Amino acid sequence: MKFAKKMNIKVNRISIQSVLLILIMVAMTEFISVSIIIIHLFKKLNIDTRDESVKIFMSQIITINISMILLFIIIVLLVAKVFKKINNYAFYSCTTGLPNKNYMLNNLIDKISNDAEFAALISLDMDDFKAVNDTLGHLAGDELLKQAGERFEQIISEQDCVCHIGGDEFLFFIKSAINKPEVEQLAKNVLGIFSEPFYINGSIVDYVTCSLGIALMPTDGNEFRTLYNSSDDAMYMAKKLGKGSYKFYDKNMSLHLYEESVKKKEIKEGIRKKEFKVFYQPKYSKNGQLIGAEALARWQREDGSILPPSEFIDFAEKNGLIVAITDLIVDEVCKD
């Protein structure tokens, strides 16, 4: 926010304030010109400007001009206020007051693209934020976001910027750090913010944490979209490895996440096609008598290969697919 206030949002490279000031000056010039033209016209027509009726007429003209100038100034000020509100709605989050995604796209992209010095982009996603909305309501969730945003601003320097991208996601652009260890310390400070509970409408919220993904410039790129995608990949990796942690980007992450997305798609397709089957393993008593069978889940793919649970159970649990697979298995067992 501190960094954002230094950067004026401009329309066609000309600030709204400058345009309005020019309009006021033009209006004043026009009104003054009218008075001068009338006086000049009187002299040309040999009308005595000292005549009482002429003086009254001229005073009325001046009064009208002054009134018009004041009215015009009031209109311009009102327009300026409206533009300021539009600017705030367009470029700042209504929830946190921080710069939003539009601000990022209109300012941060150019700032990063034109800067070749060391910097860091940090993507933040809150862990268990949904629980706040579900238990305390969305207004409480908004209040948590606002309080978190205020805490973020307190730990960054004047050179840095934190944006509220949307939902429970934030983006930090860090210019004050001069090396990786300083960025790492800042990441720890951000995590530390969530070690202190949030007080929301009389309720204590102490279970929300965050996951951070960090991309460094110029190591991980000099272009905003590359850095943003890299920090986002690192954040998702941090979330998978455990909540309340941070991760620096490395090039193998993108490949790993791609492989995971492919596997997730294949499992969803397998659920749709009902490829998860039940295999029964007989169970015998000590004297060799058949007493029952154990139902074992297997993934029987279209190519005929059969995958054991170790190939998909853990992954399905982490990605919210285990319930659908369990439903298929239970249905098949009930039919048998």
C-alpha positions as a Markdown table, in Angstrom:
| # | Residue | x | y | z |
|---|---|---|---|---|
| 1 | Met | 0.0 | 0.0 | 0.0 |
| 2 | Lys | 2.9 | 2.4 | 0.8 |
| 3 | Phe | 4.5 | 1.6 | -2.5 |
| 4 | Ala | 1.1 | 1.9 | -4.3 |
| 5 | Lys | 0.4 | 5.4 | -3.0 |
| 6 | Lys | 3.6 | 6.6 | -4.7 |
| 7 | Met | 2.3 | 5.4 | -8.1 |
| 8 | Asn | -0.5 | 7.5 | -9.4 |
| 9 | Ile | -3.1 | 5.7 | -11.6 |
| 10 | Lys | -3.2 | 7.6 | -14.9 |
| 11 | Val | -5.5 | 7.6 | -17.8 |
| 12 | Asn | -3.8 | 7.9 | -21.2 |
| 13 | Arg | -0.6 | 9.0 | -19.3 |
| 14 | Ile | -2.3 | 12.2 | -18.1 |
| 15 | Ser | -3.5 | 12.3 | -14.5 |
| 16 | Ile | -7.1 | 13.2 | -13.8 |
| 17 | Gln | -6.0 | 16.0 | -11.5 |
| 18 | Ser | -4.1 | 17.7 | -14.2 |
| 19 | Val | -7.0 | 17.5 | -16.7 |
| 20 | Leu | -9.4 | 19.0 | -14.1 |
| 21 | Leu | -6.9 | 21.8 | -13.3 |
| 22 | Ile | -6.5 | 22.7 | -17.0 |
| 23 | Leu | -10.3 | 22.8 | -17.3 |
| 24 | Ile | -10.7 | 25.2 | -14.4 |
| 25 | Met | -8.0 | 27.5 | -15.9 |
| 26 | Val | -9.6 | 27.4 | -19.3 |
| 27 | Ala | -13.0 | 28.3 | -17.8 |
| 28 | Met | -11.6 | 31.2 | -15.8 |
| 29 | Thr | -9.9 | 32.5 | -18.9 |
| 30 | Glu | -13.1 | 32.3 | -20.9 |
| 31 | Phe | -15.2 | 34.1 | -18.3 |
| 32 | Ile | -12.6 | 36.9 | -17.9 |
| 33 | Ser | -12.3 | 37.3 | -21.6 |
| 34 | Val | -16.1 | 37.9 | -21.9 |
| 35 | Ser | -15.8 | 40.8 | -19.5 |
| 36 | Ile | -12.9 | 42.3 | -21.4 |
| 37 | Ile | -14.7 | 41.9 | -24.7 |
| 38 | Ile | -17.8 | 43.7 | -23.3 |
| 39 | Ile | -15.7 | 46.6 | -22.0 |
| 40 | His | -13.9 | 46.9 | -25.3 |
| 41 | Leu | -17.2 | 46.8 | -27.2 |
| 42 | Phe | -18.5 | 49.7 | -25.0 |
| 43 | Lys | -15.5 | 51.8 | -25.8 |
| 44 | Lys | -15.9 | 51.1 | -29.5 |
| 45 | Leu | -19.5 | 52.2 | -29.4 |
| 46 | Asn | -18.5 | 55.3 | -27.5 |
| 47 | Ile | -20.6 | 54.3 | -24.5 |
| 48 | Asp | -19.5 | 56.0 | -21.3 |
| 49 | Thr | -18.4 | 53.2 | -18.9 |
| 50 | Arg | -18.8 | 55.7 | -16.0 |
| 51 | Asp | -22.5 | 55.9 | -16.6 |
| 52 | Glu | -24.4 | 54.5 | -13.6 |
| 53 | Ser | -26.5 | 52.1 | -15.7 |
| 54 | Val | -23.4 | 50.8 | -17.5 |
| 55 | Lys | -21.7 | 50.3 | -14.1 |
| 56 | Ile | -24.7 | 48.3 | -12.9 |
| 57 | Phe | -24.7 | 46.2 | -16.1 |
| 58 | Met | -20.9 | 45.5 | -15.8 |
| 59 | Ser | -21.3 | 44.6 | -12.1 |
| 60 | Gln | -24.0 | 42.1 | -13.1 |
| 61 | Ile | -21.7 | 40.6 | -15.8 |
| 62 | Ile | -18.8 | 40.3 | -13.3 |
| 63 | Thr | -21.2 | 38.7 | -10.7 |
| 64 | Ile | -22.4 | 36.2 | -13.2 |
| 65 | Asn | -18.8 | 35.4 | -14.3 |
| 66 | Ile | -17.7 | 34.9 | -10.7 |
| 67 | Ser | -20.8 | 32.7 | -10.0 |
| 68 | Met | -20.1 | 30.7 | -13.1 |
| 69 | Ile | -16.4 | 30.2 | -12.1 |
| 70 | Leu | -17.4 | 29.1 | -8.6 |
| 71 | Leu | -20.1 | 26.8 | -10.0 |
| 72 | Phe | -17.6 | 25.3 | -12.5 |
| 73 | Ile | -15.0 | 24.8 | -9.7 |
| 74 | Ile | -17.7 | 22.9 | -7.6 |
| 75 | Ile | -18.6 | 20.7 | -10.6 |
| 76 | Val | -14.9 | 20.0 | -11.3 |
| 77 | Leu | -14.3 | 19.1 | -7.6 |
| 78 | Leu | -17.3 | 16.8 | -7.6 |
| 79 | Val | -16.1 | 15.1 | -10.8 |
| 80 | Ala | -12.7 | 14.7 | -9.2 |
| 81 | Lys | -14.2 | 13.1 | -6.2 |
| 82 | Val | -16.2 | 10.7 | -8.4 |
| 83 | Phe | -13.1 | 9.8 | -10.4 |
| 84 | Lys | -11.2 | 9.2 | -7.1 |
| 85 | Lys | -14.0 | 6.8 | -6.0 |
| 86 | Ile | -14.0 | 5.0 | -9.4 |
| 87 | Asn | -10.2 | 4.8 | -9.1 |
| 88 | Asn | -10.5 | 3.2 | -5.7 |
| 89 | Tyr | -13.1 | 0.7 | -6.8 |
| 90 | Ala | -11.1 | -0.2 | -9.9 |
| 91 | Phe | -7.6 | -0.5 | -8.4 |
| 92 | Tyr | -8.1 | -1.3 | -4.7 |
| 93 | Ser | -9.8 | -4.1 | -2.9 |
| 94 | Cys | -13.1 | -3.1 | -1.2 |
| 95 | Thr | -12.4 | -5.7 | 1.5 |
| 96 | Thr | -8.9 | -4.9 | 2.5 |
| 97 | Gly | -8.1 | -1.5 | 1.0 |
| 98 | Leu | -5.0 | -3.0 | -0.6 |
| 99 | Pro | -4.1 | -2.7 | -4.3 |
| 100 | Asn | -6.1 | -5.4 | -6.2 |
| 101 | Lys | -5.5 | -7.5 | -9.3 |
| 102 | Asn | -6.3 | -4.6 | -11.7 |
| 103 | Tyr | -3.6 | -2.5 | -10.0 |
| 104 | Met | -1.2 | -5.4 | -10.3 |
| 105 | Leu | -2.0 | -5.8 | -14.1 |
| 106 | Asn | -1.7 | -2.0 | -14.7 |
| 107 | Asn | 1.3 | -1.1 | -12.6 |
| 108 | Leu | 3.2 | -4.0 | -11.2 |
| 109 | Ile | 3.8 | -5.7 | -14.6 |
| 110 | Asp | 5.5 | -2.6 | -16.0 |
| 111 | Lys | 7.4 | -2.0 | -12.7 |
| 112 | Ile | 8.9 | -5.6 | -12.8 |
| 113 | Ser | 9.5 | -5.7 | -16.6 |
| 114 | Asn | 11.5 | -2.4 | -16.4 |
| 115 | Asp | 13.6 | -3.5 | -13.4 |
| 116 | Ala | 16.5 | -5.8 | -13.7 |
| 117 | Glu | 17.6 | -5.6 | -10.1 |
| 118 | Phe | 17.1 | -8.3 | -7.4 |
| 119 | Ala | 13.6 | -8.6 | -6.2 |
| 120 | Ala | 11.1 | -11.2 | -5.1 |
| 121 | Leu | 7.5 | -12.1 | -5.9 |
| 122 | Ile | 5.7 | -14.0 | -3.1 |
| 123 | Ser | 2.3 | -15.7 | -3.6 |
| 124 | Leu | 0.3 | -16.2 | -0.4 |
| 125 | Asp | -2.8 | -18.5 | 0.0 |
| 126 | Met | -4.4 | -18.9 | 3.4 |
| 127 | Asp | -4.9 | -22.4 | 4.8 |
| 128 | Asp | -8.2 | -23.3 | 6.4 |
| 129 | Phe | -9.7 | -19.9 | 5.5 |
| 130 | Lys | -12.9 | -21.6 | 4.3 |
| 131 | Ala | -13.5 | -22.8 | 7.9 |
| 132 | Val | -13.9 | -19.2 | 8.9 |
| 133 | Asn | -16.5 | -18.5 | 6.3 |
| 134 | Asp | -18.4 | -21.8 | 7.1 |
| 135 | Thr | -18.4 | -21.3 | 10.9 |
| 136 | Leu | -18.4 | -17.6 | 11.5 |
| 137 | Gly | -19.9 | -16.3 | 8.2 |
| 138 | His | -18.5 | -14.4 | 5.2 |
| 139 | Leu | -18.5 | -11.0 | 7.0 |
| 140 | Ala | -16.1 | -12.6 | 9.6 |
| 141 | Gly | -14.0 | -13.9 | 6.7 |
| 142 | Asp | -13.8 | -10.4 | 5.2 |
| 143 | Glu | -12.7 | -9.0 | 8.6 |
| 144 | Leu | -10.0 | -11.6 | 8.8 |
| 145 | Leu | -8.7 | -10.6 | 5.4 |
| 146 | Lys | -8.7 | -6.9 | 6.4 |
| 147 | Gln | -6.8 | -7.6 | 9.6 |
| 148 | Ala | -4.3 | -9.8 | 7.8 |
| 149 | Gly | -3.8 | -7.1 | 5.2 |
| 150 | Glu | -3.1 | -4.5 | 8.0 |
| 151 | Arg | -0.5 | -6.9 | 9.5 |
| 152 | Phe | 1.2 | -7.5 | 6.1 |
| 153 | Glu | 1.6 | -3.7 | 5.7 |
| 154 | Gln | 3.3 | -3.4 | 9.0 |
| 155 | Ile | 6.1 | -5.9 | 8.1 |
| 156 | Ile | 7.0 | -4.6 | 4.7 |
| 157 | Ser | 9.1 | -1.6 | 3.8 |
| 158 | Glu | 8.3 | 1.6 | 1.8 |
| 159 | Gln | 9.8 | 0.0 | -1.3 |
| 160 | Asp | 7.6 | -3.1 | -1.1 |
| 161 | Cys | 4.0 | -3.7 | -2.2 |
| 162 | Val | 1.3 | -6.2 | -1.1 |
| 163 | Cys | -1.7 | -6.8 | -3.3 |
| 164 | His | -5.0 | -8.5 | -2.5 |
| 165 | Ile | -5.5 | -10.6 | -5.6 |
| 166 | Gly | -8.9 | -11.9 | -4.5 |
| 167 | Gly | -10.5 | -14.4 | -2.0 |
| 168 | Asp | -7.7 | -15.4 | 0.4 |
| 169 | Glu | -4.9 | -14.8 | -2.0 |
| 170 | Phe | -2.3 | -12.1 | -1.7 |
| 171 | Leu | 0.8 | -11.1 | -3.7 |
| 172 | Phe | 4.0 | -9.4 | -2.3 |
| 173 | Phe | 6.5 | -7.6 | -4.5 |
| 174 | Ile | 9.6 | -7.2 | -2.4 |
| 175 | Lys | 12.2 | -4.7 | -3.5 |
| 176 | Ser | 13.8 | -4.0 | -0.1 |
| 177 | Ala | 15.6 | -7.3 | 0.2 |
| 178 | Ile | 19.0 | -7.5 | -1.4 |
| 179 | Asn | 19.5 | -11.3 | -1.3 |
| 180 | Lys | 17.7 | -14.7 | -0.8 |
| 181 | Pro | 18.3 | -14.9 | 3.0 |
| 182 | Glu | 16.6 | -11.6 | 3.5 |
| 183 | Val | 13.6 | -12.7 | 1.4 |
| 184 | Glu | 13.5 | -15.9 | 3.4 |
| 185 | Gln | 13.5 | -13.9 | 6.7 |
| 186 | Leu | 10.5 | -11.9 | 5.4 |
| 187 | Ala | 8.7 | -15.1 | 4.5 |
| 188 | Lys | 9.2 | -16.3 | 8.1 |
| 189 | Asn | 7.9 | -12.9 | 9.3 |
| 190 | Val | 4.7 | -13.4 | 7.2 |
| 191 | Leu | 4.2 | -16.9 | 8.6 |
| 192 | Gly | 4.7 | -15.5 | 12.0 |
| 193 | Ile | 1.8 | -13.1 | 11.5 |
| 194 | Phe | -0.5 | -16.2 | 11.7 |
| 195 | Ser | 1.0 | -17.4 | 15.0 |
| 196 | Glu | -0.9 | -14.6 | 16.7 |
| 197 | Pro | -4.7 | -15.2 | 16.9 |
| 198 | Phe | -7.2 | -13.0 | 15.1 |
| 199 | Tyr | -10.1 | -11.5 | 17.1 |
| 200 | Ile | -13.2 | -11.5 | 14.9 |
| 201 | Asn | -16.4 | -10.1 | 16.3 |
| 202 | Gly | -15.7 | -11.6 | 19.8 |
| 203 | Ser | -14.4 | -14.9 | 18.4 |
| 204 | Ile | -10.8 | -16.1 | 18.5 |
| 205 | Val | -9.4 | -17.4 | 15.2 |
| 206 | Asp | -6.1 | -19.2 | 15.8 |
| 207 | Tyr | -6.3 | -22.0 | 13.3 |
| 208 | Val | -5.7 | -20.1 | 10.0 |
| 209 | Thr | -2.2 | -20.3 | 8.6 |
| 210 | Cys | -0.8 | -19.6 | 5.1 |
| 211 | Ser | 1.3 | -21.2 | 2.4 |
| 212 | Leu | 3.9 | -19.1 | 0.5 |
| 213 | Gly | 5.6 | -19.5 | -2.8 |
| 214 | Ile | 8.6 | -17.4 | -3.7 |
| 215 | Ala | 10.1 | -16.5 | -7.1 |
| 216 | Leu | 13.3 | -14.5 | -7.3 |
| 217 | Met | 14.2 | -11.9 | -10.0 |
| 218 | Pro | 16.3 | -12.2 | -12.1 |
| 219 | Thr | 17.0 | -15.9 | -11.2 |
| 220 | Asp | 13.5 | -17.2 | -12.0 |
| 221 | Gly | 12.8 | -14.6 | -14.7 |
| 222 | Asn | 12.5 | -10.9 | -15.5 |
| 223 | Glu | 9.0 | -10.9 | -16.8 |
| 224 | Phe | 6.0 | -10.6 | -14.5 |
| 225 | Arg | 3.9 | -13.5 | -15.8 |
| 226 | Thr | 6.8 | -15.9 | -15.6 |
| 227 | Leu | 7.5 | -14.8 | -12.0 |
| 228 | Tyr | 3.9 | -14.9 | -11.0 |
| 229 | Asn | 3.4 | -18.5 | -12.4 |
| 230 | Ser | 6.6 | -19.6 | -10.7 |
| 231 | Ser | 5.6 | -18.2 | -7.3 |
| 232 | Asp | 2.2 | -19.7 | -7.8 |
| 233 | Asp | 3.7 | -23.1 | -8.5 |
| 234 | Ala | 6.0 | -22.8 | -5.5 |
| 235 | Met | 3.0 | -21.9 | -3.3 |
| 236 | Tyr | 1.0 | -24.9 | -4.4 |
| 237 | Met | 4.0 | -27.1 | -3.7 |
| 238 | Ala | 4.3 | -25.6 | -0.2 |
| 239 | Lys | 0.6 | -26.3 | 0.4 |
| 240 | Lys | 1.1 | -29.9 | -0.6 |
| 241 | Leu | 4.1 | -30.4 | 1.6 |
| 242 | Gly | 2.4 | -29.1 | 4.7 |
| 243 | Lys | 0.4 | -26.0 | 5.7 |
| 244 | Gly | 2.0 | -23.0 | 7.3 |
| 245 | Ser | 5.2 | -23.2 | 5.2 |
| 246 | Tyr | 7.1 | -21.5 | 2.3 |
| 247 | Lys | 8.9 | -22.8 | -0.7 |
| 248 | Phe | 11.3 | -21.2 | -3.2 |
| 249 | Tyr | 10.6 | -22.0 | -6.8 |
| 250 | Asp | 12.8 | -24.4 | -8.7 |
| 251 | Lys | 12.3 | -25.5 | -12.3 |
| 252 | Asn | 11.4 | -29.1 | -11.4 |
| 253 | Met | 8.2 | -27.9 | -9.7 |
| 254 | Ser | 6.4 | -27.1 | -12.9 |
| 255 | Leu | 7.1 | -30.6 | -14.2 |
| 256 | His | 6.0 | -32.2 | -11.0 |
| 257 | Leu | 2.8 | -30.2 | -10.9 |
| 258 | Tyr | 2.1 | -31.0 | -14.5 |
| 259 | Glu | 2.5 | -34.7 | -13.8 |
| 260 | Glu | 0.1 | -34.4 | -10.8 |
| 261 | Ser | -2.5 | -32.6 | -12.9 |
| 262 | Val | -2.3 | -35.4 | -15.5 |
| 263 | Lys | -2.7 | -38.1 | -12.8 |
| 264 | Lys | -5.7 | -36.2 | -11.3 |
| 265 | Lys | -7.4 | -36.0 | -14.6 |
| 266 | Glu | -6.8 | -39.7 | -15.2 |
| 267 | Ile | -8.3 | -40.7 | -11.8 |
| 268 | Lys | -11.3 | -38.5 | -12.5 |
| 269 | Glu | -11.7 | -40.2 | -15.9 |
| 270 | Gly | -11.4 | -43.6 | -14.2 |
| 271 | Ile | -14.1 | -42.7 | -11.7 |
| 272 | Arg | -16.4 | -41.6 | -14.6 |
| 273 | Lys | -15.8 | -44.8 | -16.4 |
| 274 | Lys | -16.1 | -46.9 | -13.2 |
| 275 | Glu | -12.6 | -48.4 | -13.6 |
| 276 | Phe | -12.1 | -48.9 | -9.9 |
| 277 | Lys | -13.0 | -52.5 | -9.2 |
| 278 | Val | -13.3 | -54.9 | -6.3 |
| 279 | Phe | -11.1 | -57.9 | -6.0 |
| 280 | Tyr | -11.9 | -60.4 | -3.3 |
| 281 | Gln | -9.2 | -62.2 | -1.3 |
| 282 | Pro | -10.5 | -65.3 | 0.5 |
| 283 | Lys | -10.0 | -65.6 | 4.2 |
| 284 | Tyr | -9.6 | -69.0 | 5.8 |
| 285 | Ser | -9.9 | -70.3 | 9.4 |
| 286 | Lys | -7.0 | -72.1 | 11.1 |
| 287 | Asn | -8.4 | -75.5 | 10.0 |
| 288 | Gly | -8.6 | -74.3 | 6.4 |
| 289 | Gln | -12.3 | -73.5 | 6.2 |
| 290 | Leu | -13.4 | -70.6 | 4.1 |
| 291 | Ile | -14.9 | -68.0 | 6.4 |
| 292 | Gly | -15.2 | -65.0 | 4.2 |
| 293 | Ala | -13.4 | -62.6 | 1.9 |
| 294 | Glu | -11.6 | -59.3 | 2.0 |
| 295 | Ala | -12.7 | -56.7 | -0.5 |
| 296 | Leu | -9.7 | -55.0 | -2.2 |
| 297 | Ala | -9.8 | -51.9 | -4.4 |
| 298 | Arg | -7.9 | -52.0 | -7.7 |
| 299 | Trp | -7.7 | -49.6 | -10.6 |
| 300 | Gln | -8.4 | -51.6 | -13.8 |
| 301 | Arg | -7.4 | -49.3 | -16.7 |
| 302 | Glu | -8.6 | -49.4 | -20.3 |
| 303 | Asp | -5.2 | -50.8 | -21.4 |
| 304 | Gly | -5.8 | -53.9 | -19.2 |
| 305 | Ser | -3.2 | -52.9 | -16.5 |
| 306 | Ile | -4.3 | -53.3 | -12.9 |
| 307 | Leu | -2.9 | -50.8 | -10.4 |
| 308 | Pro | -2.7 | -51.5 | -6.6 |
| 309 | Pro | -4.0 | -49.1 | -4.0 |
| 310 | Ser | -0.5 | -47.8 | -3.3 |
| 311 | Glu | -0.6 | -46.2 | -6.8 |
| 312 | Phe | -3.6 | -44.0 | -6.2 |
| 313 | Ile | -5.1 | -44.1 | -2.7 |
| 314 | Asp | -2.8 | -41.5 | -1.1 |
| 315 | Phe | -3.0 | -39.2 | -4.1 |
| 316 | Ala | -6.8 | -39.5 | -4.2 |
| 317 | Glu | -7.0 | -38.6 | -0.5 |
| 318 | Lys | -4.8 | -35.5 | -0.9 |
| 319 | Asn | -6.8 | -34.3 | -3.9 |
| 320 | Gly | -10.3 | -34.9 | -2.6 |
| 321 | Leu | -11.1 | -37.8 | -4.9 |
| 322 | Ile | -11.2 | -40.6 | -2.3 |
| 323 | Val | -14.9 | -40.2 | -1.5 |
| 324 | Ala | -15.9 | -40.8 | -5.1 |
| 325 | Ile | -13.7 | -43.9 | -5.3 |
| 326 | Thr | -15.1 | -45.3 | -2.0 |
| 327 | Asp | -18.6 | -44.8 | -3.3 |
| 328 | Leu | -17.8 | -46.9 | -6.4 |
| 329 | Ile | -16.3 | -49.7 | -4.3 |
| 330 | Val | -19.1 | -49.8 | -1.8 |
| 331 | Asp | -21.7 | -49.8 | -4.6 |
| 332 | Glu | -20.0 | -52.8 | -6.2 |
| 333 | Val | -19.6 | -54.7 | -3.0 |
| 334 | Cys | -23.3 | -54.2 | -2.2 |
| 335 | Lys | -24.2 | -55.5 | -5.7 |
| 336 | Asp | -22.1 | -58.6 | -5.1 |
